Amino acid sequence: MHDMGTRKRALALVAQGRSLNSVSKETGVSRSAIRSWQSRIEPLPRMQRTPCSRCGPAAASPSNTAAYSYLLGLYLGDGCISPGVRAGYFLRIACANAWPGLIEACAAAIEAINPSMKSNRVQAVGYTSVVGYSHHWPCLFPQHGPGKKHERSIALEPWQQEIVDAYPWEFIRGLIHSDGCRMTNWTEKVIGGEHKRYEYPRYFFTNKSSDIIRLFTDTLDTLGVDWKQPNSRNISIARRASVSLMDTHVGPKY
């Protein structure tokens, strides 16, 4: 157990722009401990394990399945799970500071799914990590594993697919909020010898994982949303009817 002075000194060094590795070598504190202090500097109280719906012989889906579908999309896009203290785990979702509404929605989803019903926020340059601590994140997100998501196979468990089937728009919204955007494209046409500029909205989704791309497009297919794939990493939604559907159920980040 490190005292508060050690914790504050380590975080002060990190705040100066030092790497976790160099601060760890100077202070003798592990990188994982320093990383956890960025989420919460106070020592965690001795706590009982909070029951998890997925643990035990009668495994069940989380009670708030709509929030889970949204959080699953966020996690697959810009989330990660890393070891924490006392055999627990940190779920981190990176949210750009330009979208405060997204940060609030992400925190609400983590609190709805985290068995402890808690979340924290860690400020960084240009973004905020919304963080939840639990022993049960690998139970709730079995896609967790070593390495980057695009370097390993990503597939939904049957119980996860049932949730996505029941709340497909929440899943799509989470993916768009993490790795997508709504933007305005423009083009020029010559009509009667005169150049005219036309603007039209479009949604984009970008991810390096072909498996996550497939989960996104398969769900769009069930919703009747037309899409195109200009390259291996990008999905474009530009047809007027499909953009209208996306505007109704997803909308731009805020």
Secondary structure as UniProt FT lines:
FT   HELIX           4..15
FT   TURN            16..17
FT   HELIX           20..27
FT   HELIX           31..39
FT   TURN            53..54
FT   HELIX           65..78
FT   STRAND          79..83
FT   TURN            86..87
FT   STRAND          89..96
FT   TURN            97..98
FT   HELIX           100..113
FT   TURN            115..116
FT   STRAND          120..123
FT   STRAND          127..134
FT   HELIX           137..140
FT   TURN            142..143
FT   HELIX           149..151
FT   HELIX           158..166
FT   HELIX           168..179
FT   STRAND          180..191
FT   TURN            192..193
FT   STRAND          194..206
FT   HELIX           210..223
FT   STRAND          228..231
FT   TURN            232..233
FT   STRAND          234..237
FT   HELIX           240..249
//
